[in-house]
Amino acid sequence: MKKIMFNDKYGLTQAVLEGRKTMTRRWAKTKRSPYKPGEIVAVAQSYKDAGLEPTIEQSGTLQPAVGNSAGWKNKMFVQSWLMPHKIRITNVRVERLQDIGDEECLREGIYEVPFCEYAWEDNGPTFGTPREAFASLIDKVSGKGTWDKNRRMFVYEFELVR
C-alpha cells in the first residue's frame, strides 16, 4: 500500500481526517500519476500522532521498532500498513494550477469565515475569494511563486475510508 503526505504545518492532514479536504493537487513531474482511481492510500502521520503504542505486535510478539524508529516523530519514515487512516482515490486528472474553481478550493481545505471571507487556517489571514485563499496556501505549502508558475498538476479527488 502506498502512502500520501499532507502538510501538518498548515493543518491539511487534520482537514483530511475531518473530511473537510477531499481533493489535492500535486505537481505533475512525470506523465504517469503515482495514484490511480479506486486505489486505497494510507494517510501518513507520525506513529506518535497516529496514536500508536511504542510497541507493536508482529508475528505474535511485541516489537519495539515503532517507538525507537525515525517514524515515531517523522511521518516520512512510517510504514503505510501501520497507518490507521486511509483514503480512496476516486478521480485523477491533469490541469493547470490556476484552472481551479471556487468549489474545488473549498474541497482543498479552504473554508468560509464570518463576513464572507475565506481562510485556510484558524486565526490566520482571510481572503475575499476561495481562489485567493488557495493561491496563498499553495504558495505557503509549495514555495513562494508556485501559484504564478501555473504548473501542470495531478488533481486527485478522494474520500476518507472509514
C-alpha positions in Angstrom: 0.0 0.0 0.0 1.2 3.5 -0.9 1.1 6.5 1.4 0.4 10.1 0.8 1.5 13.1 2.9 -0.4 16.3 3.7 1.2 19.3 5.2 0.8 19.4 9.0 2.1 22.9 9.5 -1.0 24.3 7.7 -3.5 21.8 9.1 -4.0 19.8 5.9 -3.7 16.3 7.4 -6.3 17.3 10.0 -8.6 18.7 7.3 -8.4 15.3 5.5 -9.1 13.4 8.7 -12.1 15.7 9.5 -13.5 15.2 5.9 -13.0 18.9 5.0 -10.3 18.2 2.5 -11.4 15.8 -0.3 -9.1 17.0 -3.1 -5.4 17.6 -3.5 -3.1 18.8 -6.3 0.4 17.5 -6.8 3.0 18.8 -9.4 2.8 16.5 -12.5 6.6 16.0 -12.7 6.0 12.8 -14.7 3.4 11.7 -17.3 2.1 8.9 -15.1 0.2 9.5 -11.8 1.5 7.6 -8.8 -2.1 7.1 -7.7 -4.9 5.5 -9.7 -8.7 5.8 -9.3 -10.0 3.1 -6.9 -6.7 2.8 -5.1 -6.6 2.9 -1.3 -3.8 5.0 0.1 -2.6 5.4 3.7 -2.6 9.0 5.1 0.9 9.4 6.5 1.1 10.5 10.2 4.0 10.1 12.6 3.5 7.0 14.7 3.0 9.2 17.7 0.4 11.4 16.0 -1.4 8.3 14.7 -1.9 7.2 18.3 0.2 4.0 18.0 1.8 2.5 21.0 5.6 2.5 21.1 5.5 -1.3 20.6 3.5 -3.2 18.0 2.6 -6.9 17.7 4.2 -8.5 14.7 4.2 -12.3 14.1 2.8 -12.9 17.6 5.5 -10.9 19.5 5.8 -7.3 20.7 8.3 -5.3 18.6 9.8 -2.1 20.0 10.6 -0.8 16.5 7.8 1.9 16.3 8.8 3.8 19.4 12.5 3.7 18.6 12.2 4.4 14.9 12.5 7.7 12.9 8.8 7.4 12.2 7.9 8.0 15.8 8.0 11.8 15.2 8.5 12.0 11.4 5.8 10.7 9.0 8.3 10.4 6.1 9.6 7.2 7.7 6.4 5.4 8.6 5.2 2.1 7.2 1.9 2.6 5.3 0.4 -0.6 6.6 0.5 0.8 10.2 -1.4 3.9 9.3 -4.9 4.0 10.8 -6.4 6.4 8.3 -6.8 5.8 4.6 -8.3 7.5 1.6 -9.7 6.1 -1.7 -8.7 7.9 -4.8 -12.0 8.5 -6.7 -10.7 10.5 -9.7 -7.4 11.6 -11.3 -6.9 14.3 -13.9 -4.3 16.8 -15.1 -4.9 20.5 -15.2 -3.0 23.8 -14.7 -2.9 25.0 -11.2 -4.8 28.2 -11.9 -7.7 26.3 -13.5 -9.1 25.6 -10.0 -12.6 27.0 -9.3 -14.0 28.3 -6.1 -15.9 25.0 -5.3 -12.7 23.0 -5.8 -10.8 25.4 -3.5 -13.3 24.5 -0.7 -12.6 20.8 -1.4 -8.9 21.6 -1.0 -9.5 22.6 2.6 -10.3 26.3 2.3 -13.2 27.3 4.4 -15.6 30.3 4.8 -15.2 32.5 7.8 -17.6 35.3 9.1 -18.2 38.3 6.8 -18.0 36.3 3.6 -14.2 35.8 3.7 -12.2 32.7 3.3 -9.2 31.2 5.1 -7.0 28.1 5.3 -6.1 28.3 9.0 -7.7 29.5 12.2 -6.7 33.0 13.3 -4.7 33.4 10.0 -5.2 35.8 7.1 -8.5 36.0 5.4 -9.2 36.5 1.7 -12.1 37.8 -0.4 -12.5 34.6 -2.5 -11.7 30.9 -2.1 -9.2 31.2 -5.0 -7.3 34.0 -3.3 -7.1 31.9 -0.2 -6.0 28.8 -2.1 -3.3 30.8 -4.0 -1.9 31.9 -0.7 -2.0 28.4 0.7 -0.3 26.8 -2.3 2.5 29.4 -2.1 3.0 28.6 1.6 3.0 24.8 1.1 4.9 24.6 -2.2 7.0 27.7 -2.1 6.6 31.3 -3.0 5.7 31.8 -6.6 4.1 28.4 -7.1 0.7 29.9 -8.0 2.2 32.3 -10.5 4.1 29.4 -12.2 0.8 27.8 -13.0 2.3 24.3 -13.4 0.5 21.3 -14.7 -0.8 19.4 -11.7 -2.3 16.0 -11.0 -5.7 16.6 -9.4 -6.7 13.9 -7.0 -10.3 13.6 -5.7 -10.6 11.2 -2.8 -12.8 10.1 0.1 -11.8 9.1 3.6 -12.2 5.3 4.1 -13.9 4.7 7.4 
